């Protein structure tokens, strides 16, 4: 009997391309399979021509919605059973995409919220969100996380946000460089965390490269990892 195919997920990528590559790496490292055909099938549309999400939010330039919807429709036509978008800021248009297609569009913010609940249930937690200025401006995470009374959301100050923006830009430009790890640890130190009940959300997919850094006073929740996990589990369902 032929092996039943797993479900197939389409990836709207290219925002940016290094983050898309990182997502694919995390996805295929999530489980070790002895035979390559046991891994789920993904289709990546690394559409680097999608208009800037940040510019659309801050300067009212061209919206990325139509380009993302076009990618989603093509992935649906190709037979994908769901869509994943490894870009946090792009989720400002999540509802617009979902309305235009007939398959699920995973929500990265929901995935992070579920991960925090699973990892740190019934604890009072200080939550710090590291993302682009656009993600912060739209309060994409706060609107979801504020529903949980155990989560104390902290808005990073302008100095810290500026440093986060710079490291995101550097990764977009050059991919990960070794010296960026020390820069990231310096940013964490600026939070002046006083206890261990702290979560830092890596709420930009470029920041996913720092997900395995060991920190004594906080837990890192990587948005790319939890989206990849959601995608993998979906693919495995028959």
Secondary structure, 3 states (H helix, E strand, C coil): CCCCCCCCEEEEECCCHHHHHHHHHHHHHCCCCCCHHHCCCEEEEECCCCCCHHHHHHCCCCCCHHHHHHHHHHHHHCCCCEEECCCCHHHHHHHHHHHHCCCEECCHHHHHHHHHHHHCCCCCEEEEEECCHHHHHHCCCHHHHCCCCCEEEECCCHHHHHHHHHHHHHHHHHCCCCHHHHHHHHHHHCCCCCCCCEEEEECCHHHHHHCCCCCCCCEEEEHHHHHHHHHHHHHHCC
